[in-house]
Amino acid sequence: MQKEILKVTDLKQHFPIKGGIFGRTINHVKAVDGVSFTVYEGETVSIVGESGCGKSTTGRAILRLDEPTSGEVEFDGIDLLSLNKKEMRKKRKDLQVIFQDPYASLNPRQTVGEILQEAMSIQNTVPKEKQHERIVELLETVGLGAHQMDRYPHEFSGGQRQRIGIARALAVEPQLIICDEAVSALDVSIQAQVINLLKKLQKEYKLTYLFISHDLGVVRHISDRIIVMYLGKIVEIADKKSLFTNPQHPYTKSLLSAIPSIHPEKRRERIILTGDVPSPIDPPQGCRFHTRCPFATERCTREVPELRNVVTDNGHQAACHYVEDIEAGIMQPVR
Ligand SMILES: Nc1ncnc2c1ncn2[C@@H]1O[C@H](COP(=O)(O)OP(=O)(O)OP(=O)(O)O)[C@@H](O)[C@H]1O
C-alpha cells in the first residue's frame, strides 16, 4: 500500500478584483475552483493544461505562498492550512519549490556556496562544521563541481542555474518538491538533462514531485500520473500510459491530438478546439468546457460533471457526462 504524502481536498483560490472609488471587491478570479487529488510517496504527479488554467496557483496555494480561499491540504498527515506562520516556515523544509526562472529566485550578490549555506542555516539541516562538505556533495550531486562554489549566478548558463535551484531545494532534505515549469525556459537538449537529473535524484533521495507544466512532451518523460486542468477544475486524472494511450475527456483528447504521435498507425482523430478559453472571472455554467467542446449538448450547459471513474478500475477518472458514448462512437463531434 503506497503512502499518501499530499492530499488536496476541494481547494479553492479566488482572487478578489477590486474596483470603484472605494476599492471594494467587485468580483473574483476563480483561478482554482474545487480541486481534489492525492500524491503518493515517491511518485511524480504532473499538472497540465493551457496557460491560465490554474496550475501554478494550485502549487502556490499548497505551499501557502498565496493563502488559499478554502479547502484542505494535508501533507504527511499534517493539515498545512492550520499551521501558523512560524510552523509553516518550519514545514517548508519538507516542501520545496523550483521555479521556471531560477535567476529570479537566486540572490545575484551571493555565491553559489553562500546560497546553499543560507538554505541549510535557515532550516538548520546541517551543523555549521559540516556545511562545506555538504555544499561540495550537493554541487556534485547536481552535476556541478566544487570549484564552482565561489561563482555568482550570472556566471552560469540557464541549465546550470536550474541545477543550482535544485541543489538549493535538496539542501534542506525535502520530501516533496513542486517543480513549477522548472524546465520550460530551457532548450530541449538541456531540458532532457535536467529531467534525467530530477529522475536520478528522485531515486536517490526518495523524493516526491508535483510537476507543473504546459508541455505534454516534458510531462510524458517525467510523470507517473497526470492531472489535466481546465479553467480551475480537474477534468481528468490517470496514470501516464492510460492518459496518453486512452484519453477520455474531450479536452485531453484535443490536447493530445495536437502533439504528433510516434506511432502514425495509432494516430488519434483530431479534435479541434473552437474559441478562446473563457474568463475565470465568469466561467461557463455546467461543464466549464462546454463552450469549446465539439460534443457538448444542452445537458452540458447546466449540469456540472463530477470527476468519476472511467475505463477500468485503474484510477482513471474524467469529468464528462458522455465519456462512454464518445468512446463508443455514439456521439460525434458536431463542429
Ligand atoms: N495574484 C493573482 N491575482 C489575480 N489573479 C490571478 C493571480 N494569480 C493568478 N491569477 C489568475 O488566475 C488564473 C490562473 O493562473 P495560473 O498562473 O495559476 O495559471 P497557469 O495554469 O499556471 O498558467 P501559466 O502557466 O500561464 O501561469 C489566471 O487567470 C491568472 O490571471
Ligand as a Chemical Component Dictionary entry (heavy atoms), coordinates in Angstrom:
data_LIG
# 
_chem_comp.id                   LIG 
_chem_comp.type                 NON-POLYMER 
_chem_comp.pdbx_formal_charge   0 
_chem_comp.three_letter_code    LIG 
# 
loop_
_chem_comp_atom.comp_id 
_chem_comp_atom.atom_id 
_chem_comp_atom.alt_atom_id 
_chem_comp_atom.type_symbol 
_chem_comp_atom.charge 
_chem_comp_atom.model_Cartn_x 
_chem_comp_atom.model_Cartn_y 
_chem_comp_atom.model_Cartn_z 
_chem_comp_atom.pdbx_ordinal 
LIG N1  N1  N 0 -2.462 37.043 -7.658  1  
LIG C1  C1  C 0 -3.426 36.953 -8.588  2  
LIG N2  N2  N 0 -4.439 37.842 -8.623  3  
LIG C2  C2  C 0 -5.424 37.772 -9.540  4  
LIG N3  N3  N 0 -5.489 36.808 -10.497 5  
LIG C3  C3  C 0 -4.504 35.889 -10.515 6  
LIG C4  C4  C 0 -3.425 35.904 -9.575  7  
LIG N4  N4  N 0 -2.594 34.858 -9.845  8  
LIG C5  C5  C 0 -3.138 34.222 -10.907 9  
LIG N5  N5  N 0 -4.267 34.842 -11.311 10 
LIG C6  C6  C 0 -5.160 34.416 -12.399 11 
LIG O1  O1  O 0 -5.563 33.081 -12.104 12 
LIG C7  C7  C 0 -5.670 32.324 -13.298 13 
LIG C8  C8  C 0 -4.785 31.095 -13.179 14 
LIG O2  O2  O 0 -3.426 31.494 -13.191 15 
LIG P1  P1  P 0 -2.200 30.471 -13.092 16 
LIG O3  O3  O 0 -0.935 31.271 -13.135 17 
LIG O4  O4  O 0 -2.424 29.566 -11.964 18 
LIG O5  O5  O 0 -2.358 29.655 -14.444 19 
LIG P2  P2  P 0 -1.368 28.588 -15.069 20 
LIG O6  O6  O 0 -2.216 27.454 -15.471 21 
LIG O7  O7  O 0 -0.249 28.312 -14.140 22 
LIG O8  O8  O 0 -0.866 29.326 -16.355 23 
LIG P3  P3  P 0 0.570  29.943 -16.673 24 
LIG O9  O9  O 0 1.438  28.783 -16.996 25 
LIG O10 O10 O 0 0.313  30.851 -17.827 26 
LIG O11 O11 O 0 0.976  30.678 -15.427 27 
LIG C9  C9  C 0 -5.283 33.246 -14.434 28 
LIG O12 O12 O 0 -6.463 33.772 -14.992 29 
LIG C10 C10 C 0 -4.470 34.318 -13.748 30 
LIG O13 O13 O 0 -4.562 35.539 -14.451 31 
# 
loop_
_chem_comp_bond.comp_id 
_chem_comp_bond.atom_id_1 
_chem_comp_bond.atom_id_2 
_chem_comp_bond.value_order 
_chem_comp_bond.pdbx_ordinal 
LIG N1  C1  SING 1  
LIG C1  N2  SING 2  
LIG C1  C4  DOUB 3  
LIG N2  C2  DOUB 4  
LIG C2  N3  SING 5  
LIG N3  C3  DOUB 6  
LIG C3  C4  SING 7  
LIG C3  N5  SING 8  
LIG C4  N4  SING 9  
LIG N4  C5  DOUB 10 
LIG C5  N5  SING 11 
LIG N5  C6  SING 12 
LIG C6  O1  SING 13 
LIG C6  C10 SING 14 
LIG O1  C7  SING 15 
LIG C7  C8  SING 16 
LIG C7  C9  SING 17 
LIG C8  O2  SING 18 
LIG O2  P1  SING 19 
LIG P1  O3  DOUB 20 
LIG P1  O4  SING 21 
LIG P1  O5  SING 22 
LIG O5  P2  SING 23 
LIG P2  O6  DOUB 24 
LIG P2  O7  SING 25 
LIG P2  O8  SING 26 
LIG O8  P3  SING 27 
LIG P3  O9  DOUB 28 
LIG P3  O10 SING 29 
LIG P3  O11 SING 30 
LIG C9  O12 SING 31 
LIG C9  C10 SING 32 
LIG C10 O13 SING 33 
# 
